[in-house]
Amino acid sequence: MAPEHSPAVELEVGSRTVRISNPDRVYFPASGATKLDLARYYLAVGDGIVRALYERPCMLHRYPTGVAGEKVHQKRLPRGAPPWMETVELFFPRFGRTADELCVTELAHVIWAVQMSTVEFHPWNSRRGDTERPDEWRIDLDPMPDCPFDRVRRVAHVAHEVLDELGAVGWPKTSGGSGLHVYVRIPPEHGFADVRRAALAFAREVERRAPDDVTTTWWRRDRDPSLVFVDYNQNARDHTIASAYSVRGTSQATVSTPLRWDEIDDVDPRDCTLHTVPARYAELGDLHAGIDDAVFDLAPLLAWADRDERDGAPAPPDDEE
């Protein structure tokens, strides 16, 4: 058994030195991966995780004693940060407060967050230059409790078909759990409300094409537990999901892993872990590397949203579920 307080190690990260305390503390019981293993994982996928988080306000999911213990949802940058850490100030109207959230611009920011027991990185879909105008549309294929993963795969192909018809490039990844995510880069010209409207219009089109597999029903209690919920609400303000290359707080240390579309039918998300993704990354590089060069104008989806609203489609509540 590893000692409770193993000697600290120092990691050279670019021009920074980041101290990792308790490096041998086991964070992931099923795999035996330690805090130092977690830091080394993020070093191995460095360009990818920085690209996924770059200049985005980022909420941290921290596990001070490992993923079997308490989880802390951290909006504010943890205390004791060195002066080279970067933040962006956000306002939260519901609480009437501001928070200075982590804003990653270099890999050392990620590794310091790991030192502060961060496992998961949950960035906003906007950047600090204009936090109120997203530049990323997120398609979250969220399986309900009785939904098999083959159904998620089928829905992903339908989503891909609709994206192709729109002329949009989608960038798929595993969620690190039981679902799939697809990201689309958009120009930062619309507020969160319009991006959410566009996302709902897309979700409804996917539902029309795959009514036996998909639901867009707002309230969880009203959804068929065997279907895939296309969760358009992940585009609402201050809603975040785990970034590409983020490790998840699972005992097996699963990773939200970028995929090629032709891998959808064969991927088992449970195989994408802290232990396996570095070799995949070394072989394939960052499969999301071109995302900033493939920008899609939301105008067609906003036109669909206008049409749906004219036809009487109900608008979901503004409040969170």
C-alpha positions in Angstrom: 0.0 0.0 0.0 1.3 3.4 -0.9 2.2 5.7 2.0 -0.4 8.3 2.8 2.0 11.1 2.4 4.6 10.2 -0.2 7.4 12.7 -1.0 6.4 15.5 -3.4 7.8 15.4 -7.0 8.5 18.3 -9.3 7.4 18.3 -12.9 8.9 20.5 -15.6 6.0 21.8 -17.7 7.3 24.1 -20.4 9.0 27.0 -18.6 7.2 26.2 -15.3 8.0 23.8 -12.5 4.9 22.4 -10.9 5.1 20.6 -7.5 2.9 17.5 -7.1 2.3 16.6 -3.5 1.3 13.1 -2.4 2.1 11.7 -5.9 1.4 8.1 -4.9 -2.1 8.7 -3.6 -4.4 6.3 -5.4 -7.1 8.3 -7.2 -8.8 5.6 -9.2 -9.3 2.4 -7.2 -10.2 0.0 -10.0 -7.1 0.9 -12.0 -4.7 1.8 -9.2 -3.8 5.0 -11.0 -2.3 7.7 -8.8 -2.2 11.4 -8.6 1.1 11.4 -10.4 -0.3 9.1 -13.1 -3.0 11.6 -13.6 -0.5 14.5 -14.0 1.6 12.4 -16.4 -1.6 11.5 -18.4 -2.3 15.2 -19.0 1.3 15.8 -20.0 1.0 13.1 -22.6 -2.1 14.7 -24.2 -0.9 18.2 -23.5 -1.6 19.9 -26.9 -5.0 18.3 -27.0 -6.2 19.3 -23.5 -4.9 22.8 -23.9 -6.7 23.2 -27.3 -9.9 21.9 -25.7 -9.7 24.4 -22.8 -7.9 27.3 -24.4 -9.2 30.7 -23.0 -12.4 29.2 -21.8 -13.8 29.7 -18.3 -13.3 26.3 -16.7 -15.1 24.7 -13.8 -13.0 22.1 -12.0 -14.2 18.8 -10.5 -11.8 18.1 -7.7 -11.5 14.9 -5.7 -9.2 15.7 -2.7 -8.9 12.1 -1.6 -9.5 10.3 -5.0 -12.7 9.6 -6.9 -14.1 7.3 -4.2 -14.3 10.3 -1.9 -15.9 13.7 -1.9 -16.3 15.6 -5.2 -15.9 19.4 -5.1 -17.4 21.5 -7.9 -15.0 24.5 -8.0 -15.9 27.6 -10.0 -13.3 29.9 -8.4 -9.6 29.3 -8.9 -8.4 27.5 -5.8 -6.5 29.5 -3.2 -2.7 29.5 -3.3 -2.4 29.8 -7.0 0.9 31.0 -8.4 0.9 34.4 -10.1 1.2 32.8 -13.6 -2.2 31.2 -13.4 -4.8 32.9 -15.5 -8.5 33.6 -14.8 -11.6 35.3 -16.2 -14.3 37.0 -14.2 -17.8 35.7 -14.6 -21.1 37.0 -13.2 -23.8 34.7 -12.0 -27.1 36.5 -12.0 -28.9 33.9 -10.0 -26.6 34.4 -7.0 -25.6 38.1 -7.7 -22.0 37.1 -7.4 -18.8 37.0 -9.5 -16.2 34.3 -9.7 -12.7 34.2 -11.1 -12.6 30.9 -13.0 -9.5 29.2 -14.3 -8.7 30.1 -17.9 -6.1 27.7 -19.4 -3.6 29.1 -21.9 -0.7 26.7 -21.2 -0.2 23.2 -20.1 1.2 24.2 -16.7 -2.2 25.6 -15.8 -3.7 22.1 -16.2 -1.0 20.4 -14.2 -1.3 22.9 -11.3 -5.0 22.2 -11.3 -4.2 18.5 -11.0 -1.9 19.3 -8.0 -5.0 20.9 -6.5 -6.8 17.5 -6.9 -8.6 18.3 -10.2 -9.6 15.3 -12.2 -12.2 16.7 -14.6 -12.2 19.9 -16.6 -15.5 21.4 -17.6 -15.1 24.5 -19.8 -17.7 26.9 -21.0 -18.6 26.9 -24.7 -17.4 30.6 -24.9 -14.0 32.2 -24.5 -12.8 35.0 -22.3 -12.8 37.5 -25.1 -16.6 37.5 -25.0 -17.9 35.1 -22.5 -21.5 35.9 -23.5 -21.2 34.7 -27.1 -20.4 31.0 -27.5 -18.1 29.8 -30.3 -18.9 26.1 -29.7 -22.2 24.3 -30.3 -22.4 21.1 -28.3 -24.5 18.1 -29.2 -24.8 15.8 -26.2 -26.2 12.3 -26.9 -27.3 11.3 -23.4 -28.6 7.8 -23.0 -31.4 7.3 -20.5 -30.9 4.5 -17.9 -32.2 1.6 -20.0 -30.7 2.8 -23.3 -28.2 0.4 -24.9 -25.0 1.9 -26.4 -25.9 0.6 -29.9 -28.8 3.0 -29.8 -26.4 5.9 -29.0 -24.3 4.8 -32.0 -27.4 4.8 -34.3 -28.3 8.3 -33.2 -24.8 9.5 -33.7 -25.0 8.5 -37.3 -28.3 10.3 -37.8 -26.7 13.4 -36.2 -23.8 13.1 -38.6 -26.2 12.8 -41.5 -28.0 16.0 -40.5 -24.7 17.8 -40.0 -23.5 16.8 -43.4 -26.7 18.1 -45.0 -26.2 21.4 -43.2 -22.6 21.7 -44.3 -21.4 21.5 -40.7 -18.3 19.6 -39.5 -19.0 17.7 -36.3 -16.2 16.5 -34.0 -17.2 13.5 -32.0 -15.9 12.2 -28.8 -16.9 9.8 -26.0 -18.4 11.5 -23.0 -16.2 9.4 -20.7 -19.5 7.9 -19.5 -22.2 6.1 -21.4 -22.9 8.8 -24.1 -21.3 10.6 -27.0 -20.7 14.3 -27.6 -20.3 16.1 -30.9 -18.8 19.6 -31.1 -19.3 22.1 -33.9 -17.3 25.4 -34.1 -19.5 28.5 -34.7 -18.7 32.2 -35.0 -19.2 34.0 -31.7 -22.0 36.1 -33.0 -25.0 34.8 -31.0 -25.9 34.8 -27.3 -26.6 31.6 -25.3 -30.3 31.8 -25.9 -30.0 31.6 -29.7 -27.4 28.9 -29.6 -29.7 26.9 -27.4 -32.6 27.5 -29.8 -30.5 26.3 -32.7 -29.4 23.2 -30.7 -33.0 22.4 -29.9 -34.0 22.8 -33.6 -31.3 20.4 -34.5 -32.3 17.9 -31.8 -35.9 18.0 -33.1 -34.7 17.2 -36.6 -32.7 14.2 -35.3 -35.9 13.1 -33.4 -38.0 13.4 -36.5 -35.6 11.1 -38.4 -35.2 8.6 -35.5 -38.4 8.7 -33.5 -37.8 5.2 -32.1 -34.4 6.1 -30.8 -34.5 9.8 -29.7 -36.4 12.0 -27.3 -36.2 15.8 -26.8 -38.7 15.7 -23.9 -37.7 18.3 -21.4 -38.6 16.7 -18.1 -36.6 13.6 -17.2 -39.6 12.0 -15.5 -41.5 12.1 -18.8 -38.8 10.6 -21.0 -38.8 7.0 -22.2 -35.9 5.4 -20.2 -34.8 3.4 -23.2 -34.2 6.4 -25.6 -31.3 8.8 -26.2 -32.0 12.4 -25.0 -30.4 14.9 -27.4 -29.5 17.4 -24.6 -29.6 20.8 -26.2 -29.6 22.4 -22.8 -25.9 21.9 -22.6 -25.7 25.0 -24.6 -27.3 27.2 -22.0 -25.3 29.7 -20.1 -23.1 28.2 -17.3 -23.8 24.7 -18.4 -20.6 22.7 -18.9 -19.6 19.2 -19.9 -16.3 17.4 -19.7 -13.8 18.6 -22.3 -12.0 16.5 -24.9 -9.2 14.6 -23.1 -10.7 15.2 -19.7 -10.4 12.2 -17.4 -13.7 11.4 -15.6 -14.2 10.8 -12.0 -14.8 7.0 -12.5 -13.0 4.2 -10.7 -11.6 3.0 -14.1 -10.3 6.5 -15.0 -12.2 6.7 -18.2 -11.5 9.6 -20.6 -13.7 11.8 -22.8 -11.9 10.7 -26.0 -12.0 12.3 -29.5 -13.0 9.8 -32.2 -13.2 9.5 -36.0 -16.7 9.1 -37.3 -15.7 5.7 -38.7 -14.9 4.5 -35.2 -18.4 5.0 -33.8 -19.6 1.5 -34.5 -16.7 -0.2 -32.8 -15.7 2.0 -29.9 -16.3 0.8 -26.4 -16.1 4.0 -24.2 -14.9 1.8 -21.3 -11.7 1.1 -23.2 -10.8 4.8 -23.4 -8.9 5.4 -20.1 -6.0 7.2 -18.6 -3.9 4.1 -19.3 -4.9 3.7 -23.0 -5.4 7.1 -24.4 -1.8 8.3 -24.3 -0.7 5.6 -26.7 -3.7 6.4 -29.0 -2.8 10.1 -28.8 0.9 9.3 -29.7 -0.3 7.4 -32.7 -3.1 9.5 -34.0 -2.4 13.0 -32.6 -5.3 15.3 -31.6 -8.3 14.3 -33.7 -9.9 17.6 -32.9 -6.9 19.6 -34.1 -8.8 21.1 -37.0 -11.9 22.2 -35.2 -11.0 25.9 -35.3 -10.8 25.8 -39.1 -14.3 24.5 -39.6 -16.7 27.2 -38.6 -20.5 26.8 -39.2 -23.0 29.6 -39.4 -26.1 28.9 -37.3 -28.4 30.7 -39.7 -30.1 27.5 -41.1 -30.7 26.2 -37.6 -32.1 29.5 -36.4 -34.5 29.4 -39.4 -35.5 25.9 -38.3 -36.1 27.2 -34.8 -38.3 30.0 -36.2 -40.3 27.5 -38.3 -40.8 25.1 -35.3 -42.0 28.0 -33.1 -44.4 29.2 -35.8 -45.7 25.6 -36.0 -46.5 25.6 -32.3 -43.5 23.6 -31.0 -43.4 24.2 -27.2 -40.5 26.1 -25.8 -38.7 24.4 -22.9 -38.6 26.2 -19.6 -35.8 28.7 -18.9 -35.0 27.1 -15.6 -32.7 24.1 -15.2 -34.2 20.7 -15.0 
